[in-house]
Amino acid sequence: MAAVAYRLQEQILGGLRPELRKRLRDIAEQARRGGETVLTAAPHLKPGTKLLRECQGHTHEVLVAEGGFVWQRQHYRSLSQIARAITGTRWSGPVFFGLRPRTAAPRKAGGKADAAV
């Protein structure tokens, strides 16, 4: 029944965008070959967009490029790699650059945060 509903919705509103169709085909091909599929939930930023973040008294500028990001004239595949290079610690890149809200760590009944695994 869900497939019929999807098909009707697709006919009325249109199907998936070509870039999403290509991405889904790539994921299916990776899975078919038994390879690890890499799924990203990063926001869709247009190439040419500049992201600014002030950290430790310095303003850091990141340029969104085709297939990644440029920071200090070096190409990176993810914002998280850049956030780690800036801070020296693991960060969610979208959170570090303010593209996604920071979520609170789960707390135990005693009020202390769970230890990192």
Buried (B, 14 or more C-beta within 10 A) or exposed (E): EEEEEEEEEEEEEEEEEEEEEEBEEEEEEEEEEEEEEEEEEBEEBEEEEEBEBEEEEEEBEBBBBEEBBBBEEEEBEBBBBBBBEBEEEEBBBBBBBEBBEEEEEEEEEEEEEEEEE
